[in-house]
């Protein structure tokens, strides 16, 4: 299927939680994207060795999380090749699969702040646009790194998502599970059922 605008949302998705889905949906709507590709990593170059679960479990949960949204699908681009994986390479491979599409790399404001530390960051934003989630009162701006990364501000689209100002992360979800606290409404119901059935994160 051919798309004109494709969003790329990478992560460990360990587990996938509502924040991931909200970020994907709001970015898609705000920037008029045709599709969002969720790209789970097998070998995170920065968080190496910190994934809690093997990729099979993470893939299964992510599939359950996105199944009911026709605009969402999963790409195995960072699973079916050897790591380490860098975002610039991921974007290039996806562009080969969608040569006519404008690509948007979807990220949180914290990723924009740390972008100068990313390997080959300039290759990343030269080959796609950056769709950056901005929480309420978050101190980020498109031109915040122009002195280090020339031309970056021209490639940044800010997506205001004030409802995510309450910090929600996969780490927070796992902490609650391990403390026998409810994570209902923090993860999709089908993901919650999968976690319980497979006794994960205990």
Backbone as a ProteinNet text record, in pm:
[ID]
protein_1_A
[PRIMARY]
XXXXXXXXXXXXXXXXXXXXXXXXXXXXXXXXXXXXXXXXXXXXXXXXXXXXXXXXXXXXXXXXXXXXXXXXXXXXXXXXXXXXXXXXXXXXXXXXXXXXXXXXXXXXXXXXXXXXXXXXXXXXXXXXXXXXXXXXXXXXXXXXXXXXXXXXXXXXXXXXXXXXXXXXXXXXXXXXXXXXXXXXXXXXXXXXXXXXXXXXXX
[TERTIARY]
84.3	0	88.3	49.9	129.4	75.9	166.5	130	208.5	145.2	213.1	290.9	236.9	302.1	302.5	420.5	434.8	511.1	453.6	520.3	593.3	707	788.2	801.3	751	760.5	837.4	960.9	1045.1	1043.7	1087.1	1095.6	1109	1130.3	1136.1	995.9	897.9	758.7	756.3	807.8	833.9	774.6	639.9	538.5	488.1	411.5	342.6	235.8	226.3	130	56.5	-43.4	-132.5	-58.5	50.2	126.1	178.5	223.7	270.1	157.6	38.7	-73.8	-125.1	-128.1	-173	-76.1	54	153.9	139.3	121.5	107	-18.4	-130.4	-257.5	-259	-209.5	-210.2	-112.6	1.6	97.1	37.7	-26.8	-88.8	-193.4	-278	-385.5	-331.4	-239.5	-186.3	-113.1	-36	48	-10.1	-137	-209	-134.1	-86.2	-15.4	-115.6	-72	-155.2	-140.5	-25.1	2.5	112.8	108.6	213.6	273	405.1	477.2	539.2	501.4	565.4	687	803.1	928.2	993.9	961.4	1025.1	1171.1	1254	1396.8	1429.1	1525.5	1574.3	1700	1780.3	1907.2	1922.7	1880.4	1881.3	2024.3	2074.8	2214.5	2246.4	2145.8	2168.7	2132.4	2019.3	1970.6	2007.5	2125.5	2168.1	2157.6	2086.6	2075.1	1968.3	1887.6	1788.8	1646.5	1625.3	1490.9	1460.6	1340.3	1302.7	1260.5	1193.5	1138.8	1201.2	1201.6	1247.7	1151.9	1203.5	1128.8	997.7	989.6	866.3	748.6	770.5	664.9	631.1	733.2	708	632.8	665.6	594.2	448.8	427.4	290.8	204.7	258.3	182.2	156.9	258	241.9	136.7	133.8	32.5	-107.2	-123	-251.7	-290.4	-190.3	-216	-260.3	-208.7	-235.5	-339.4	-382.3	-470.2	-599	-652.1	-783.4	-774.7	-655.7	-640.3	-582.9	-662.8	-620.9	-505.4	-480.9	-370.8	-237.7	-239.3	-118.9	-77.2	53.1	106.2	247.2	303.8	435.7	535.8	652.9	764	869.2	920.9	1023.9	1164.2	1177	1304.4	1421.2	1397.5	1506.2	1514.6	1429.4	1432.6	1498.7	1471.7	1518.5	1656.5	1730.9	1868.9	1955.3	2083.6	2173	2193.7	2210.2	2234.4	2382.5	2419.5	2324.6	2248.9	2132.4	2047.3	2045.7	2063.7	2058.7	1942.7	1883.2	1761.6	1783.6	1901	1928.5	1919.4	1970.7	1963.5	1820	1746.4	1606.4	1525.7	1543.5	1471.9	1507.9	1635.5	1677.9	1615.1	1608.2	1549.9	1399.8	1332.1	1187.7	1161.4	1248.8	1232.2	1243.5	1333	1345.3	1215.3	1146.4	1019.7	902.7	917.9	812.8	876.9	925.2	1005.3	932.1	800.7	724.3	677.6	700.6	644	735.8	673.6	743.8	743	860.2	870.1	879.3	814.7	818.8	868.1	976.6	1028.3	964.9	878.8	801.1	881.9	893.5	973.6	916.2	960.7	923	1015.6	975.2	1056.9	1192.6	1197.8	1325.3	1424	1373	1460.9	1515.3	1431.7	1480.7	1591.7	1573.8	1676.5	1809.1	1803	1926.1	1978.1	1911.9	1946.2	2094.1	2159.7	2301.1	2390.9	2345.1	2426.3	2401.1	2302.6	2269.2	2374.2	2404.1	2497.2	2433	2504.1	2459	2323.7	2307	2181.5	2153.1	2258.3	2236.6	2182.8	2227.2	2172.6	2025	1985.1	1845.4	1755.3	1779.9	1684.8	1699.7	1809.4	1821.7	1734	1701.1	1625.5	1479.9	1437.3	1296.9	1266.1	1140.7	1102.4	1089.7	1104	1091.2	959	873.2	746.2	769	776.7	819.7	702.3	673.1	566.9	610.2	524.6	551.5	446.2	491.3	401.4	380.9	276.2	249.4	370.3	408.1	518.7	654.5	666.2	796.6	882.6	1006.3	1096.7	1172.7	1103.7	1167.7	1126.2	1209.5	1180.6	1252.2	1197.5	1260.5	1404.2	1435.3	1569.3	1665.7	1633	1714.1	1854.9	1876.6	2008.9	2068	2016.5	2062.3	2211.1	2266.9	2410.1	2495.4	2438.7	2510.3	2470.3	2341.3	2286.4	2222.1	2300.1	2249.1	2131.4	2029.3	1913.3	1810.7	1836.3	1743.4	1605.4	1599.8	1471.5	1376.2	1431.3	1346.9	1282.5	1329.8	1280.6	1199.7	1170	1100	954.9	862.7	721.5	684.1	637	598.3	452.6	428.2	292.8	257.2	164.9	125.6	35.7	79.5	-0.3	-5	-80.1	-82.9	-135.9	-220.1	-277	-171.9	-55	52.6	150.8	109.3	197.1	219.9	122.9	146.5	238.9	352	451.8	399	398.4	358.8	467	522.3	628.5	611	677.3	673.3	737	839.5	904.3	805.8	725.9	625	522.8	481.1	385.6	443.1	567.1	629.6	645.7	682.1	695.3	564	454.4	324	289.8	319.4	292.7	371.7	497.5	582.6	543.3	471.6	421.9	275.7	228.1	91	-13	13.7	-80.2	-141.6	-260.6	-332.8	-264.4	-263.3	-219.4	-332.9	-454	-568.9	-579.7	-610.3	-618.7	-481.5	-373.7	-239.1	-188.8	-240.6	-210.8	-343	-346.4	-470.4	-514	-644.4	-697.5	-638	-621	-569.3	-423.3	-349.1	-210.7	-209.1	-299.6	-310.3	-341.1	-431.1	-464.7	-344	-268.3	-150.7	-46.3	-25.6	70.4	29.6	-100.2	-148.2	-139.5	-178.4	-178.3	-38.1	60.9	199	285.1	219.8	290.2	415.9	401.3	516.5	543.2	668.2	715.3	705.4	688.5	681.1	821.7
-119.4	0	125.1	224.3	346.4	455.5	518.5	626.5	752.4	868.2	994.7	1044.6	1019.9	1064.9	950.1	911	796.5	838	809	834.1	709.7	728.8	618.9	639.3	543.8	551.8	430.8	452.7	344.5	336	221.1	204.8	59.1	36	-102.5	-158.8	-71.1	-113	-228.9	-199.7	-303	-264.3	-261.5	-298.9	-176.9	-198.1	-86.7	-32.2	101.1	162.2	275	329.8	427.1	550	587.9	703.3	684	562.8	533.8	554.3	504.6	511.1	653.8	728.1	867.5	949.8	931	1003.9	973.4	846.8	808.7	870.2	861.8	910.4	1062.5	1133.3	1279.4	1329.7	1263.6	1302.7	1280.3	1165.9	1134.6	1238.2	1271.1	1366.3	1507	1551.8	1688	1711.8	1613.2	1630.2	1560.8	1518.6	1462.2	1344.8	1254.3	1136	1031.1	951.1	842.5	716	702.1	577.6	598.9	516.8	516.2	375.9	368.7	242.5	238.4	139.4	116.2	26.3	70.7	0.2	-45.2	-166.4	-216.1	-250.3	-218.3	-246.9	-380.6	-449.6	-573.6	-548.1	-452.5	-422.4	-271.2	-208.6	-63.3	-13.7	77.7	121.7	200.3	268	346.8	266.5	196.2	120.7	-27.4	-53.9	-191.7	-276.3	-387.6	-480.5	-445.1	-342.3	-299.5	-342.4	-406.3	-456.8	-567.3	-564.3	-659.2	-792.6	-784.6	-904.5	-928.8	-1055.9	-1088.3	-1029.4	-1013.6	-942.7	-1012.7	-1145.5	-1215.6	-1168.2	-1152.6	-1102.1	-957	-877	-735.4	-718.4	-800.1	-796.6	-839	-944.1	-993.5	-887.5	-821.9	-717.4	-598.1	-560.1	-445.7	-474.4	-596.6	-633	-621	-665.7	-653.2	-505.8	-422.5	-280.7	-203.9	-242.4	-163.2	-226.5	-349	-424.1	-351.2	-271.2	-210.9	-74.4	-35.1	93.6	70.1	95.5	69.9	159.4	267.4	358.2	310.9	208.7	161.2	24.3	3.1	-130.3	-138.6	-258.3	-282.9	-311	-251	-280.7	-361.6	-466.1	-550.4	-508.5	-388.6	-347	-354.3	-328.1	-331.7	-465.9	-559.1	-692.5	-792.6	-778.5	-876.6	-845	-757.4	-732	-720.1	-743.7	-740.3	-597.1	-582.7	-451.5	-424.1	-309.4	-213.8	-136.1	-84.6	-13.6	135.1	216.6	361.3	417.7	520.7	575	618.6	672.5	716.6	600.1	482.9	365	316.1	316.7	273.5	356.5	488.2	578.6	548.9	527.3	501.2	373.8	269.4	143.1	158.1	227.7	249	335.6	432.6	515.7	431.4	330.8	241.2	164.6	130.5	57.3	147.7	277	375.9	494.4	473.4	576.9	707.3	702.9	823.9	899.3	841.7	897.8	1000.1	1101.9	1191.5	1122.7	1100	1031.1	1129.6	1092.6	1169.6	1077.2	1115.8	1038.8	1095.1	1016.2	1062.5	1041	1145.6	1137	1226.3	1202.8	1286.8	1406.6	1505.3	1623.4	1592.5	1489.3	1451.2	1404.4	1339	1295.8	1414.3	1517.1	1636.4	1702.6	1708.8	1770	1695.1	1562.7	1483.5	1456.4	1510	1477.2	1500.2	1604.2	1622.7	1506.3	1423.5	1308.6	1185.1	1189.9	1073.3	1052.9	927.7	896.5	930.5	1008.8	1049.1	1118.9	1207.2	1281.5	1363.2	1419.1	1502.1	1419.4	1293.2	1206.4	1177.8	1171.9	1144.1	1255.5	1379.1	1485.2	1537.4	1502.7	1541.3	1454.4	1334.8	1239.7	1222.6	1297.7	1292.2	1417.8	1433	1538.9	1478.4	1560.9	1515.6	1565.8	1473.5	1507.1	1494.4	1608	1609.3	1640.6	1549.2	1570.4	1671.4	1768.5	1869.8	1861.3	1826.1	1828.4	1972.7	1995.9	2130.6	2181	2306.8	2374	2308.6	2221.3	2160.2	2260.3	2273.2	2373.6	2317.4	2310.7	2268.8	2364.8	2374.8	2460.9	2404.5	2425.2	2371.5	2417.7	2541.4	2595.9	2578.4	2491.9	2483.4	2426.5	2358.9	2301.8	2351.4	2461.6	2505.4	2541	2578.2	2608.9	2483.2	2368.7	2241.2	2160.1	2163.2	2085.9	2183.2	2239.7	2341.6	2290.4	2375.1	2341.8	2255.3	2216.3	2128.3	2192.1	2319.6	2384.7	2378.5	2371.9	2364.9	2227.2	2129.5	1993	1944.3	2034	1995.1	2043.4	1952.4	1985.9	1954.3	2054.9	2035.9	1990.6	1883.6	1832	1852.7	1943.1	1971.7	1860.2	1795.2	1689.4	1717.3	1821.3	1857.1	1747.1	1658.1	1553.2	1451.8	1452	1362.5	1431.7	1544	1613.4	1530.7	1446.5	1350.6	1243.2	1224	1132.9	990.3	930.1	791.2	721.3	617.2	543.9	394.9	316.4	171.4	132.6	205.9	178.6	197.7	303	328.8	215.7	168.8	57.9	-66.3	-98.5	-218.9	-205.5	-87.1	-65.8	-92.8	-48	-71.5	-220.4	-289.1	-432.8	-505.3	-468.6	-536.9	-505	-395.6	-360.2	-399.2	-486.7	-537.3	-425.4	-323.4	-213.3	-220.6	-165.1	-171.6	-88.6	-144.4	-67.5	-58.3	-85.5	-71	74.8	95.9	226.5	287.7	222.3	266.6	189.9	67.7	-13.5	-61	-94	-146	-273.6	-296.5	-413.1	-543.8	-555.5	-680.6	-702.8	-593.8	-604.7	-644.8	-586.4	-621.3	-770	-822.4	-964.5	-1050.9	-1009	-1084.7	-1088.4	-974.9	-968	-1063.6	-1062.9	-1149.8	-1297.7	-1329.7	-1470.2	-1528.1	-1443.3	-1491.7	-1458.5	-1404.2	-1375.2	-1292.8	-1184.6	-1102.3	-993.2	-950.9	-839.2	-864.8	-990.5	-1020.2	-1025.6
0	0	0	-77.9	-90.7	2.2	76.8	167.5	131.8	153	126.4	247.3	367.3	490.8	590.7	633.8	723.5	848.4	964.5	1091.1	1137.6	1202.1	1254.8	1405.6	1482.5	1628.2	1678.8	1719.2	1767.3	1918.5	1969.4	2113.7	2152.1	2280.5	2328	2347.3	2376.5	2399.8	2499.8	2617.9	2718.2	2854.2	2866.3	2767	2690.1	2581.2	2516.9	2611.4	2620	2712	2640.3	2709.8	2646.7	2594	2659.7	2612.9	2471.8	2440.7	2305	2203.6	2237	2144.3	2128.9	2238.6	2232.9	2149.2	2171.1	2093.5	1945	1911.1	1770.6	1708.9	1779.7	1725	1710.9	1812.6	1805.9	1700.7	1686	1582.6	1444.2	1426.7	1297.7	1260.1	1356.3	1329.6	1305.8	1390.5	1381.4	1250.2	1205.8	1087.4	963.9	975.1	860.6	798.5	884	834.1	787.5	691.5	641.2	725.2	790.8	861.8	964.5	1069.6	1170.7	1177.8	1164.4	1180.9	1320.1	1398.8	1527.4	1501.4	1548.1	1518.5	1648.8	1694.6	1817	1792.7	1891	1878	1943.1	1884.5	1943.5	2024.7	1979.7	2044.1	2048.6	2158.5	2170.5	2188.2	2099.3	2108	2234.4	2292.1	2412.7	2536.8	2531.9	2647.5	2636.8	2584.2	2558.6	2685	2671.8	2783.1	2884	2856.1	2955.1	2921	2806.4	2780.2	2879.5	2936.2	3040.1	2980.4	2864.3	2802.3	2665.6	2624.5	2490.7	2388.1	2267.1	2164.5	2129.4	2142.5	2107.4	2192.5	2322.5	2410.5	2376.7	2353.2	2323.9	2192.2	2094.3	1966.8	1983.2	2059.3	2079.4	2147.6	2250.5	2319.9	2228.8	2150.3	2061.2	1954.9	1903.6	1804.9	1864.8	1988.2	2056.1	2074.8	2100.1	2126.4	2001.9	1885.1	1763.7	1672	1701.1	1611.2	1574.4	1665.5	1640.7	1573.1	1527.3	1460.3	1320.6	1217.4	1079.2	1035.6	1109.4	1074.9	1132.7	1217.7	1285.3	1232.3	1223	1196.3	1252.8	1250	1308	1196.8	1208.8	1119.1	1195.3	1133.1	1194	1150.2	1096.2	1036	1134.2	1262.7	1360.7	1433.7	1394.8	1455.9	1362.2	1233.5	1135.7	1078.5	1144.4	1103	1228.5	1211.6	1325.5	1373.9	1505.6	1564	1577.6	1638.4	1695.5	1588	1624.9	1531.6	1564.7	1462.2	1479.5	1398.3	1451.1	1390.1	1246.4	1216.7	1079.8	982.3	1023.5	936.2	921.8	1032.8	1030.9	931.7	937.3	846.6	701.8	674.8	537.2	481.3	564	518.3	493.2	584.8	566.7	443.6	417.5	298.1	170.7	172.8	57.4	33.7	143.6	132.3	96.1	124.4	93.9	21.8	-100.5	-169.4	-196.7	-204.5	-237.1	-111.8	4.9	127.8	193.9	251.5	344.8	480.5	536.8	664.6	780.3	890.9	1015.2	1126	1189.7	1302.4	1428.8	1491.6	1606.8	1734.4	1815.8	1937.5	2046.9	2167.9	2279.8	2291.2	2369	2388.2	2449.3	2533.9	2594.8	2488.2	2383.2	2273.5	2195.2	2176.4	2107.5	2188.3	2319.8	2403.6	2394.1	2383.6	2381.6	2240.9	2139.3	2000.9	1966.4	2016.9	1982.9	2024.6	2116.8	2161.2	2075.5	1987.4	1905.6	1797.2	1768.6	1660.9	1527	1445.6	1312	1315.9	1413.4	1426.1	1301.2	1240.4	1121.7	1005.4	993.9	888.7	911.7	1038.6	1070.8	1020.5	1065	1031.5	889.3	823.8	683.5	594.1	643	560.6	603.2	704.5	745.5	826.3	861.8	954.2	1093.6	1196.4	1334	1390.9	1429.2	1494.4	1644.4	1713.2	1853.3	1945.2	2037.1	2134.3	2238.9	2264.4	2367	2475.8	2594.8	2709.7	2754.2	2833.8	2884.5	2962.5	2936.9	3007.2	2982.3	2882	2852.1	2776.5	2816.3	2760.9	2640.8	2528.3	2404.1	2293.7	2191.2	2076.6	1954.2	1834.3	1713.5	1693.8	1737.7	1712	1828.9	1925.5	2047.2	2023.3	1909.1	1882.8	1751.1	1695.8	1564.8	1562.3	1677.7	1681.2	1670.2	1709	1704.4	1582.2	1550.9	1439.4	1340.1	1249.2	1155.7	1072.9	1063.6	981.7	1050.9	1175.7	1246	1260.1	1293.2	1320.7	1201.4	1080.7	961.1	943.3	1020.6	1004.7	1125	1219.9	1342.6	1339.3	1366.4	1384.8	1528.7	1602.5	1742.1	1749.5	1824.6	1845.1	1991.8	2018.7	2156.7	2209	2316.8	2379.5	2530	2571.4	2713.4	2803.1	2749.3	2833.7	2877.8	2813	2854.9	2949.2	3007.3	3100.3	3225.9	3260.7	3367.4	3311.6	3377.2	3324.1	3322.5	3205.3	3190.4	3110.9	3166.4	3099.4	3122.4	3040.1	3058.5	3191.5	3232	3360.6	3475.9	3467	3571.1	3575.8	3456.9	3450	3517.1	3487	3543.5	3695	3741.2	3885.9	3958	3899	3960.2	3960.5	3850.9	3846	3954.8	3969.1	4066.9	4210.7	4228.7	4361.9	4380.7	4290.7	4297.9	4295.2	4215.2	4197.8	4058.5	4045.1	3918.9	3810.4	3688.6	3571.8	3469.6	3516.4	3428.4	3384.4	3257.4	3192.7	3163.3	3207.5	3170.4	3049.3	3032.7	2914.5	2855.4	2725.1	2666.6	2737.9	2743.3	2814.8	2763.9	2632.1	2576	2615.8	2629	2676.4	2823.3	2900.7	3042.7	3059.7	2978.2	2983.8	2947.6	2848.1	2805.7	2916.5	2982.4	3092.3	3203.8	3236.1	3343.9	3306.2	3184	3139.1	3134.5	3105.5	3091.8	3213	3317.4	3442.9	3419.3	3343.1	3306.3	3409.5	3414.5	3498.1	3647.3	3688.8	3831	3891.9
[MASK]
++++++++++++++++++++++++++++++++++++++++++++++++++++++++++++++++++++++++++++++++++++++++++++++++++++++++++++++++++++++++++++++++++++++++++++++++++++++++++++++++++++++++++++++++++++++++++++++++++++++++++

